Amino acid sequence: MRSSVRKNKIRFFILSFVVLLMMASNCEGQSVVGRWQRDISRLFTIDAATGKEISADPETQKQFDAAIAKNAYQEIVEFKADNTYTSTVTAAGKQTPHSGKYTLSGKQLEMNIPLVNGQKTTVTINTLTDKSMTWNLVFMGKSHGVKYNRL
């Protein structure tokens, strides 16, 4: 009889463990996988100490808006589950596609962006929800905030 009770306890433990694993796999965080369109409505940076967005001053925002309107800028990036991505930038009527591999380690998104003036571009995901994603993009030594909306 003791043997049967012990076996039932072991079965219960194993079943509970399997159920917990299944529940944990359904509670994963948001994923970058999918199609994203860059939101070009606001120019901002990410404060390194607090991680909060800081809006550009009104004059800089005005110049940014004018450049976007003049060039009809648009960017769409698609991250695929096989760790590849495609990016298409449209500006001044010209489309520029780019594709490559990406890795995501914590908040660090590595897209193997070519060096610019010998400097590496780094991308840190600041926020990620099912609808939007913001990056802290360090390009040529300057921090830029970039927001994408999921398509």
URKA-V451931 format. One record per helix or strand of 3 or more residues. SS is the DSSP state (H for helix, E for strand). FROM is the first residue (numbers start at 1). LEN is the number of residues. If there is no record, write none. Layout:
ss:SS from:FROM len:LEN
ss:SS from:FROM len:LEN
This chain:
ss:H from:2 len:24
ss:E from:34 len:13
ss:E from:53 len:3
ss:H from:58 len:14
ss:E from:74 len:6
ss:E from:84 len:8
ss:E from:94 len:8
ss:E from:103 len:3
ss:E from:108 len:3
ss:E from:122 len:7
ss:E from:132 len:8
ss:E from:142 len:9
